């Protein structure tokens, strides 16, 4: 996914209800949920310590969902193109 596509999707979600928590769904075969910790843009790092290819990407760092009131599993439908 390109940054412009992500921003478009997030903007639509923001206009719908901007007060929602953002979670990441990962590994579709055993779907887990993660929380967004921060966004890292190597373009603003004076000396990024990674390959040139990785330095061209925008990185979203995540952590496991650890709240007791939320399931650690992501919904499988998150990978579906039909929502």
N, C-alpha and C positions, 0 to 999 in steps of 0.2 A: 504494500500500500504506500502510495506517495503522500507526503505531508499535506499537499493541497486536498487530497481526498479525505484524509483524516480530519482536517480542519472543517471541511464541508459537512461531514457527518457529525462532528462535535458541535458545530454551530447550529445545526438543525435540532440537536438534542438540547442545547442551551436555550433555544427559543421556546421549546416545548416545556421544559422544567429545568432550569439551571441550578437547582438546589440539590440535585441527586448526587449520591456517592458514585465515583468512577471505579469500576473493578475490571480486571483483566481476566479473560478466560484463556487458559493455556492447555496444551496437549489434548487434542480431541479424543484420543483413544481412552484416556482416563482423565476426564475434564476436572481441572482444579481451578480455583479462583485465587486471585492475587490482588493486593491493593497497590495503587500507584504511589511510589515514594517520591520520585522526582523525575524531571526531564533533564537529560544531559546532552548538550550540543557541543561537539568537539570544535566547531567553528569559533567558539569563544574561549577555547583553551589554548594558551600560548604554546604549549608543547604537548599535544596529545600523544600518549604512549600506546599507539595502536597502528594497525596497517592503514594505508591510505584509503582502502575501500571502506574500512570500518569508520574512519574519520569523516567520511562523507555522509554518514547516516545520522539520524537523530535518535537518541537512545532513551527509552522509557524504563526506568528502574522500578522493580516491583518487590513486594515482600508477601509472604504467605498471609492469608486471612487468619487472624488469630483471635478474633472476637468470639466469645462463646455463644452469642446470639445469632451468628451467621454460619451457614454451612460452608465448609472448606471446598465444596464441589461447585463447579460451574455447570450451567445448563447446557446440554448437548446442542440445543437449538441455536446456540451462539455461532456455530459453524454453518448453519443453514443459510442459504441465500433467500429463503422464503420466510420472512418474519411476519 
